[in-house]
Amino acid sequence: MNLQQYLHENGLQREDLLTRIAVSLELDETRKQRMESAYNAVYDILKKDEAFFSKVDFMVYPQGSKAIGTTVKPRGKEEFDLDITVEIRDPYYNYTSSEIYNHLIRVLSSSDVYKEKLIKKNRCARINYVGDFHMDVLPGCIVINGDSKIMVPDRELRSWSSSNPKGYSNWFSQKAETVVNSYLNKAFRTFSALNEVKAEQEELPDDDVYSKEPLKRAVQLTKRYRDIYFEKNPKHKTSSIVLTTIFGELYEGEPSIYQTIDSILDKIVQRYSDYQYLFESKGIYKRIIVLNPVNSDEDFTEKWDKEKEYYTQFIAFAKNFKEKWEKLKNGHFGVAEELFGSDRIKGILTDQLKQLAKNEGNQLEAAGVSIMSGNTFVDRSGDVSSSEGYRSKENRNFGGVE
């Protein structure tokens, strides 16, 4: 029995397919290395600055999706946004906000490498690698030793603003880790142990393919459909920080990607419906609010009040995603292609089926339907069917070998 057969036996083929899709969305190793080199180079050039940075204790680290493991490769001509923090390990009140910002700009603008790529933003310096990615460099100072909060310069306010990128990363990671043991990770480890005992020769996926928590995978898949949905309306595209935060807030330790997305979409739409009923019955207006979990004074959705179309479009996206997800639950394989991309889905499914069965190309659609609906059968010849053969087992109480 190979891994795909084992996952099928335990009703985990659909979960494996969702995982493979999420993995396919991640940045390739070449781009990862290029970006890592880019932010290491920023540290190197700042360290050589004799006027300021060489005299202070500072560190450079990534924040955002790179830090929490929810990166998604850009579509088409979009660029990936790499956010990094330059954290000065000295209390902010020893400096003015403009002083910190100006020192960063001075160093980057005097560099032959960066001066043509540099764009001044309100709170950061953007280094634009045209056609590939842009790197936002956020300078900041600590508030007190031992705390993850920092103060960052805000040019519009001409003062400091509070931020906590490390605290946010820790919050999201802790939320993701509330899953006791994901179905797929447990199955993979059980199979790996059996595989070793039996000395079978099968090349297994890297361990981190199945060890990444369902919440992180769910965010990756949701961000991909967000990109597709807003392709013709990029102005009102819901930000990644909003999606990531609301998924983190609503996550309750579901042990699978499928259940995570299913549950959170239900909660978002239900909350909106409750607020609509409140408005229609009592005239009280409320909206979904997404606060920074490590700084409750910061409303990530503040602009939803100033420009309500952002909120309207977020709700439209959530409803549309839920509608398609319900079709997916009923085995409409074509919806999976709409959600994550046709070529990607078919390629991954084909590879999956090659390891499981002896399907011909014209059976691909039927196999996709049965897997996505969770109603897969395999006959004695190893062919996938939606109605005949040995049905895959339910995965709700997965516990290893039976």
C-alpha positions as CSV (number, residue, x, y, z in Angstrom):
1,M,0.0,0.0,0.0
2,N,1.4,3.4,-1.0
3,L,0.7,6.7,0.7
4,Q,-2.2,7.7,-1.6
5,Q,-3.9,4.3,-1.0
6,Y,-3.4,4.7,2.7
7,L,-4.9,8.3,2.7
8,H,-7.8,7.0,0.6
9,E,-8.5,4.2,3.1
10,N,-8.8,6.8,5.8
11,G,-11.0,9.2,3.9
12,L,-8.3,11.8,3.5
13,Q,-7.9,12.1,-0.3
14,R,-9.7,15.4,-0.5
15,E,-7.6,16.8,2.3
16,D,-4.5,15.7,0.6
17,L,-5.7,17.4,-2.6
18,L,-6.3,20.7,-0.8
19,T,-2.9,20.4,0.7
20,R,-1.2,19.8,-2.6
21,I,-3.0,22.8,-4.1
22,A,-1.9,25.0,-1.2
23,V,1.7,23.8,-1.6
24,S,1.6,24.6,-5.3
25,L,0.7,28.2,-4.4
26,E,3.8,28.7,-2.3
27,L,6.8,30.7,-3.5
28,D,9.4,28.5,-5.2
29,E,12.8,28.1,-3.7
30,T,14.5,30.4,-6.1
31,R,12.3,33.3,-5.2
32,K,12.5,32.5,-1.5
33,Q,16.3,32.6,-1.7
34,R,16.2,35.8,-3.7
35,M,14.0,37.5,-1.1
36,E,16.1,36.2,1.8
37,S,19.2,37.5,0.1
38,A,17.4,40.9,-0.4
39,Y,16.6,41.5,3.2
40,N,20.0,40.2,4.4
41,A,21.6,42.7,2.0
42,V,19.6,45.5,3.7
43,Y,21.0,44.5,7.1
44,D,24.6,44.5,5.6
45,I,24.3,47.9,4.1
46,L,22.8,49.4,7.2
47,K,25.5,47.8,9.4
48,K,28.1,49.6,7.4
49,D,26.6,53.0,7.9
50,E,29.1,54.9,10.1
51,A,26.8,57.9,10.7
52,F,24.0,56.0,12.6
53,F,23.2,52.4,12.3
54,S,26.7,51.0,13.1
55,K,26.4,52.9,16.4
56,V,23.1,51.3,17.5
57,D,22.0,47.7,18.2
58,F,19.4,46.7,15.6
59,M,18.0,43.6,13.9
60,V,16.2,42.9,10.6
61,Y,13.5,40.3,10.3
62,P,10.5,39.5,8.0
63,Q,6.9,40.2,9.0
64,G,3.6,39.4,7.4
65,S,2.9,36.3,5.4
66,K,6.6,35.3,5.1
67,A,6.8,35.3,8.9
68,I,3.7,33.3,9.6
69,G,3.9,30.8,6.7
70,T,1.0,31.9,4.6
71,T,2.7,33.1,1.4
72,V,1.0,32.8,-1.9
73,K,2.8,33.4,-5.2
74,P,1.4,36.4,-7.2
75,R,-0.8,35.9,-10.2
76,G,0.1,37.2,-13.7
77,K,2.0,40.5,-13.5
78,E,1.3,41.0,-9.8
79,E,4.3,41.4,-7.5
80,F,4.9,39.7,-4.2
81,D,5.1,42.1,-1.2
82,L,7.9,41.3,1.3
83,D,7.6,43.2,4.5
84,I,10.6,43.5,6.8
85,T,11.3,45.3,10.0
86,V,14.4,47.2,11.0
87,E,14.1,47.1,14.8
88,I,16.4,49.4,16.8
89,R,16.9,48.0,20.2
90,D,16.7,51.3,21.9
91,P,13.7,53.1,23.4
92,Y,11.9,55.3,20.8
93,Y,11.8,58.4,23.1
94,N,15.6,58.7,22.6
95,Y,14.9,59.8,19.0
96,T,12.4,61.7,16.9
97,S,10.3,59.7,14.4
98,S,11.6,61.7,11.5
99,E,15.2,61.1,12.6
100,I,14.8,57.3,12.4
101,Y,13.0,57.5,9.0
102,N,15.5,59.9,7.5
103,H,18.5,57.8,8.5
104,L,17.0,54.8,6.7
105,I,16.2,56.9,3.5
106,R,19.6,58.4,3.6
107,V,21.4,55.1,3.6
108,L,19.3,53.5,0.9
109,S,19.2,56.6,-1.4
110,S,23.0,56.8,-1.3
111,S,23.4,53.3,-2.4
112,D,23.9,52.5,-6.1
113,V,22.0,49.3,-5.6
114,Y,18.9,50.9,-4.1
115,K,18.6,54.5,-5.1
116,E,16.8,53.8,-8.4
117,K,14.5,51.3,-6.7
118,L,13.6,53.4,-3.7
119,I,10.1,54.7,-3.1
120,K,9.3,56.8,0.0
121,K,6.1,55.6,1.7
122,N,4.3,57.0,4.8
123,R,5.8,54.6,7.3
124,C,8.4,52.6,5.4
125,A,10.8,52.7,2.5
126,R,9.8,50.6,-0.5
127,I,12.5,48.9,-2.6
128,N,10.9,48.0,-5.9
129,Y,12.4,45.0,-7.8
130,V,10.3,45.7,-10.9
131,G,8.4,42.6,-12.3
132,D,9.4,40.4,-9.3
133,F,8.6,41.7,-5.8
134,H,8.8,44.8,-3.7
135,M,10.2,45.0,-0.2
136,D,8.8,47.4,2.4
137,V,11.3,48.3,5.0
138,L,9.7,49.4,8.2
139,P,12.0,51.2,10.7
140,G,11.1,51.2,14.4
141,C,12.3,51.4,18.0
142,I,11.4,49.3,21.0
143,V,9.1,50.7,23.7
144,I,10.7,48.8,26.6
145,N,13.1,45.9,26.8
146,G,11.5,42.5,26.8
147,D,8.3,43.6,25.0
148,S,7.6,42.9,21.3
149,K,5.8,46.2,20.8
150,I,7.7,48.9,18.7
151,M,7.0,52.4,17.7
152,V,7.3,53.3,14.0
153,P,7.5,56.7,12.3
154,D,4.4,58.1,10.7
155,R,5.1,60.9,8.3
156,E,1.5,62.0,7.9
157,L,1.1,62.3,11.7
158,R,4.7,63.6,12.1
159,S,4.9,61.4,15.1
160,W,5.2,57.8,16.2
161,S,2.6,55.0,15.7
162,S,2.4,51.7,17.6
163,S,3.1,48.4,15.9
164,N,3.8,44.9,16.9
165,P,4.8,42.6,14.0
166,K,6.4,40.0,16.2
167,G,3.4,39.9,18.5
168,Y,1.1,39.4,15.6
169,S,3.2,36.6,14.2
170,N,3.2,34.9,17.7
171,W,-0.6,35.3,18.0
172,F,-1.3,33.8,14.6
173,S,1.1,30.9,15.2
174,Q,-0.5,30.1,18.5
175,K,-3.9,30.1,17.0
176,A,-2.7,27.8,14.3
177,E,-1.2,25.5,16.9
178,T,-4.5,25.1,18.8
179,V,-5.2,22.1,16.5
180,V,-4.3,19.0,18.6
181,N,-3.3,16.9,15.6
182,S,-4.4,17.5,12.1
183,Y,-5.9,14.5,10.4
184,L,-3.4,14.6,7.5
185,N,-0.4,15.1,9.6
186,K,-1.3,12.3,11.9
187,A,-2.0,10.0,9.0
188,F,1.3,10.9,7.3
189,R,3.3,10.2,10.5
190,T,1.5,6.9,11.0
191,F,2.1,5.8,7.5
192,S,5.8,6.9,7.6
193,A,6.2,4.7,10.7
194,L,4.6,1.8,9.0
195,N,6.6,2.4,5.9
196,E,9.9,2.3,7.9
197,V,8.9,-0.9,9.7
198,K,8.0,-2.6,6.4
199,A,11.1,-1.3,4.7
200,E,9.0,-0.3,1.7
201,Q,10.7,1.8,-0.9
202,E,8.4,4.8,-1.5
203,E,9.6,8.4,-1.9
204,L,7.5,10.4,0.5
205,P,6.8,14.1,0.4
206,D,8.9,16.5,2.6
207,D,7.7,16.4,6.2
208,D,6.6,20.1,6.1
209,V,4.1,19.4,3.4
210,Y,1.7,17.8,5.9
211,S,3.0,19.3,9.1
212,K,1.8,22.9,8.3
213,E,-1.3,23.5,10.3
214,P,-4.8,23.5,8.6
215,L,-5.3,27.2,9.5
216,K,-2.3,28.3,7.5
217,R,-3.3,26.2,4.5
218,A,-6.8,27.5,4.7
219,V,-5.5,31.1,4.6
220,Q,-3.3,30.3,1.6
221,L,-6.3,28.9,-0.3
222,T,-8.5,31.7,0.6
223,K,-6.0,34.3,-0.5
224,R,-5.7,32.6,-3.8
225,Y,-9.4,32.8,-4.5
226,R,-9.4,36.4,-3.2
227,D,-6.8,37.2,-5.9
228,I,-9.0,35.5,-8.6
229,Y,-12.2,37.1,-7.4
230,F,-10.8,40.7,-7.3
231,E,-8.8,40.4,-10.5
232,K,-11.1,42.9,-12.3
233,N,-11.6,45.0,-9.2
234,P,-8.2,45.3,-7.6
235,K,-9.0,48.6,-5.8
236,H,-11.4,47.0,-3.4
237,K,-9.4,43.8,-2.9
238,T,-9.6,42.7,0.7
239,S,-6.2,42.9,2.3
240,S,-4.3,39.8,3.4
241,I,-4.0,41.2,7.0
242,V,-7.8,41.4,7.2
243,L,-8.3,37.8,5.8
244,T,-5.6,36.4,8.0
245,T,-6.8,38.0,11.1
246,I,-10.5,37.1,10.7
247,F,-9.5,33.5,10.0
248,G,-7.3,33.5,13.1
249,E,-10.1,35.0,15.2
250,L,-12.7,32.5,14.0
251,Y,-10.6,29.4,14.0
252,E,-11.5,26.8,16.7
253,G,-8.9,24.1,16.2
254,E,-10.5,22.3,13.3
255,P,-8.3,19.3,12.3
256,S,-8.6,19.7,8.6
257,I,-8.3,22.4,5.9
258,Y,-11.7,21.5,4.6
259,Q,-13.4,21.9,7.9
260,T,-11.5,25.1,8.7
261,I,-12.6,26.9,5.5
262,D,-16.2,25.4,5.8
263,S,-16.6,26.6,9.4
264,I,-15.1,30.1,9.0
265,L,-17.1,30.9,5.9
266,D,-20.3,29.9,7.7
267,K,-19.4,32.2,10.7
268,I,-18.6,35.2,8.5
269,V,-21.8,35.0,6.5
270,Q,-23.9,34.2,9.6
271,R,-22.4,37.3,11.4
272,Y,-23.2,39.5,8.5
273,S,-26.8,38.1,8.3
274,D,-27.2,38.8,12.1
275,Y,-26.1,42.4,11.6
276,Q,-28.4,42.8,8.6
277,Y,-31.4,41.5,10.7
278,L,-30.5,43.9,13.5
279,F,-30.5,46.8,11.0
280,E,-33.7,45.8,9.3
281,S,-35.6,45.1,12.5
282,K,-34.3,47.8,14.8
283,G,-32.4,50.2,12.6
284,I,-29.1,49.5,14.4
285,Y,-26.1,49.4,12.0
286,K,-23.2,47.2,12.8
287,R,-20.5,45.8,10.6
288,I,-17.9,43.1,10.9
289,I,-14.9,44.7,12.6
290,V,-11.4,43.2,12.4
291,L,-9.2,44.5,15.1
292,N,-5.4,44.0,15.5
293,P,-5.4,41.1,18.0
294,V,-2.2,42.5,19.6
295,N,-3.3,46.1,19.6
296,S,-7.1,46.5,20.0
297,D,-6.9,50.2,19.4
298,E,-6.0,49.5,15.7
299,D,-9.0,48.6,13.4
300,F,-7.7,46.9,10.3
301,T,-11.0,47.7,8.7
302,E,-11.2,51.3,9.6
303,K,-11.5,52.4,6.0
304,W,-14.7,50.2,5.7
305,D,-16.4,53.2,7.4
306,K,-14.8,55.8,5.2
307,E,-15.4,54.0,2.0
308,K,-18.2,51.4,2.5
309,E,-17.6,49.8,-0.9
310,Y,-14.6,48.0,0.7
311,Y,-17.0,46.3,3.2
312,T,-19.6,45.7,0.5
313,Q,-17.0,43.9,-1.7
314,F,-15.6,41.9,1.2
315,I,-19.1,40.6,2.0
316,A,-19.7,39.9,-1.7
317,F,-16.5,37.9,-1.8
318,A,-17.3,35.9,1.4
319,K,-20.8,35.0,0.1
320,N,-19.4,34.1,-3.3
321,F,-16.7,31.9,-1.8
322,K,-19.3,30.2,0.5
323,E,-21.6,29.6,-2.5
324,K,-18.8,27.9,-4.5
325,W,-17.7,26.0,-1.4
326,E,-21.2,24.6,-1.0
327,K,-21.1,23.4,-4.6
328,L,-17.6,21.9,-3.9
329,K,-19.1,20.0,-1.0
330,N,-21.6,18.5,-3.4
331,G,-18.9,17.3,-5.7
332,H,-18.9,20.0,-8.4
333,F,-15.3,19.5,-9.5
334,G,-15.5,22.4,-11.9
335,V,-15.9,24.8,-9.0
336,A,-12.5,23.7,-7.6
337,E,-11.0,24.9,-10.9
338,E,-12.7,28.3,-10.5
339,L,-11.4,28.6,-7.0
340,F,-7.8,27.7,-7.5
341,G,-7.1,27.5,-11.2
342,S,-7.9,24.9,-13.8
343,D,-4.4,23.8,-14.9
344,R,-3.2,23.6,-11.3
345,I,-6.1,21.5,-10.1
346,K,-6.0,19.0,-13.1
347,G,-2.3,18.6,-12.8
348,I,-2.3,17.9,-9.1
349,L,-5.3,15.6,-9.4
350,T,-3.7,13.6,-12.2
351,D,-0.6,13.1,-10.2
352,Q,-2.6,12.0,-7.2
353,L,-4.6,9.5,-9.2
354,K,-1.5,8.1,-10.8
355,Q,-0.4,7.0,-7.4
356,L,-3.8,5.7,-6.4
357,A,-5.4,4.1,-9.4
358,K,-5.3,3.3,-13.1
359,N,-7.5,6.1,-14.4
360,E,-7.6,7.1,-18.0
361,G,-7.7,10.8,-18.9
362,N,-11.4,10.8,-19.6
363,Q,-12.0,9.6,-16.0
364,L,-10.4,12.7,-14.5
365,E,-13.6,14.7,-14.1
366,A,-15.5,11.9,-12.5
367,A,-12.6,11.2,-10.1
368,G,-12.4,14.9,-9.2
369,V,-16.1,15.0,-8.4
370,S,-15.9,11.9,-6.2
371,I,-12.8,13.1,-4.3
372,M,-14.1,16.6,-3.7
373,S,-17.5,15.4,-2.4
374,G,-15.7,13.0,-0.1
375,N,-17.5,10.0,-1.7
376,T,-14.6,8.1,-3.3
377,F,-14.7,4.4,-4.3
378,V,-11.9,2.2,-5.6
379,D,-12.6,-1.1,-7.4
380,R,-10.5,-4.2,-7.4
381,S,-8.6,-2.9,-10.4
382,G,-7.7,0.3,-8.6
383,D,-10.0,2.6,-10.6
384,V,-11.7,5.5,-8.9
385,S,-15.5,5.6,-9.0
386,S,-18.2,7.7,-7.4
387,S,-20.6,4.8,-6.9
388,E,-18.9,1.3,-7.1
389,G,-16.1,-0.4,-5.3
390,Y,-14.7,0.1,-1.9
391,R,-15.7,3.4,-0.3
392,S,-13.1,5.5,1.5
393,K,-13.6,5.6,5.2
394,E,-14.8,8.7,7.1
395,N,-12.0,10.8,8.6
396,R,-13.8,12.3,11.6
397,N,-12.2,9.8,14.0
398,F,-9.0,9.1,12.3
399,G,-6.8,7.0,14.5
400,G,-4.3,5.2,12.4
401,V,-4.4,1.6,11.3
402,E,-7.5,-0.5,11.7
